[in-house]
Structures are given as structure tokens and as C-alpha cells.
Amino acid sequence: MKISGKEKENLSEAIDQMNEALDVFIQIYNQSEEDKPILRFTTETEQVILKAIEIYGEKTIENKINTLIKEFLSFTDNKAGKVNE
């Protein structure tokens, strides 16, 4: 394949940009970690949560669930010898 000097320069620049992008992808991959869920909900619970999100919005439901779990598990502070706030 014959190409002009300008085409060769353009190809070289494109290859350099692709190499830089590949380096970024490799860096992102190397810094990634597996997303392991803390809790596994039953299908029924997931459906209830999704329905609530539809009605009240994700942020509201996240706040409610976090508050409920924190309150429900507050007894663990006493078991570990910590004082409840």
C-alpha cells in the first residue's frame, strides 16, 4: 500500500492516540476492583425496592433503607462494647 508523507504522518498520530487511549484503559482496568454486594436481597424484596424507587425516587429510598438498617443493627454497637449515639 502506498501512502503520501502526510497520510503516513496522520496514521502515525492516530496510532499514538490509540496507544494513549489503550494505556488509559489498562490503567482503569488495573485500578478496578470487584463490586461485591454487602447484602443479597430476595427477588421479592428487590421487586418491592424497585417499586418504591419508582414511586418515591432512588435517593429517598436509599436514605430510608440506610436509616432502617442502621437503626435495626444498632444493637451491634452494644455487643462490641461501644456506646450508641
ABEGO torsion letter per residue (X at the ends): XBBBAAAAAAAAAAAAAAAAAAAAAAAAAAABBBBBBABBBBAAAAAAAAAAAAAAEAAAAAAAAAAAAAAAAAAAAAAAGBBBX
